[in-house]
Amino acid sequence: MPTIQLDPSVAAKLAEAGGQIEVADAEGKIYGVLLTAEAHKQLEQQWKRAMCDLAFATMDVAKIEAALANPIRHSMADVIKMVEGA
């Protein structure tokens, strides 16, 4: 990933804002959000936790247990046919 060297005044504003500021041009057009590495890491961790919570909330434990108890095994060719037919 490319690195852009921040002007010291921008770095100070970022620190004052708690690690997150919008990046805009002189006319106010917003190009994105600038995060400190720590703020980015925290958002990424929150996103991962939310995705895991969603996965656990939507899984059907009974179906998973039934699938694990099923002794039927498929060859790789069978799996490819099932995926291609889906």
Backbone hydrogen bonds, N-H to C=O, Kabsch-Sander energy under -0.5 kcal/mol:
donor,donor_aa,acceptor,acceptor_aa,energy
6,L,4,I,-0.5
10,V,7,D,-0.8
11,A,7,D,-2.2
12,A,8,P,-2.1
13,K,9,S,-2.1
14,L,10,V,-2.5
15,A,11,A,-2.1
16,E,12,A,-2.5
17,A,13,K,-2.0
18,G,15,A,-1.2
19,G,14,L,-2.5
21,I,34,L,-2.2
23,V,32,G,-2.9
24,A,22,E,-0.6
25,D,29,K,-1.9
28,G,25,D,-1.7
31,Y,23,V,-3.6
32,G,23,V,-1.2
34,L,21,I,-3.6
35,L,33,V,-0.5
36,T,19,G,-2.1
40,H,36,T,-2.5
41,K,37,A,-2.3
42,Q,38,E,-2.3
43,L,39,A,-2.3
44,E,40,H,-2.5
45,Q,41,K,-2.3
46,Q,42,Q,-2.3
47,W,43,L,-2.4
48,K,44,E,-2.3
49,R,45,Q,-2.5
50,A,46,Q,-2.4
51,M,47,W,-2.4
52,C,48,K,-2.3
53,D,49,R,-2.7
54,L,50,A,-2.3
55,A,51,M,-2.4
56,F,52,C,-2.7
57,A,53,D,-2.2
58,T,54,L,-1.7
59,M,55,A,-1.0
61,V,59,M,-0.8
64,I,60,D,-2.0
65,E,61,V,-2.8
66,A,62,A,-2.3
67,A,63,K,-2.3
68,L,64,I,-2.4
69,A,65,E,-1.8
70,N,66,A,-0.9
79,V,75,S,-2.2
80,I,76,M,-2.5
81,K,77,A,-2.1
82,M,78,D,-2.2
83,V,79,V,-2.5
84,E,80,I,-2.7
85,G,81,K,-1.8
86,A,82,M,-0.7
86,A,83,V,-0.7
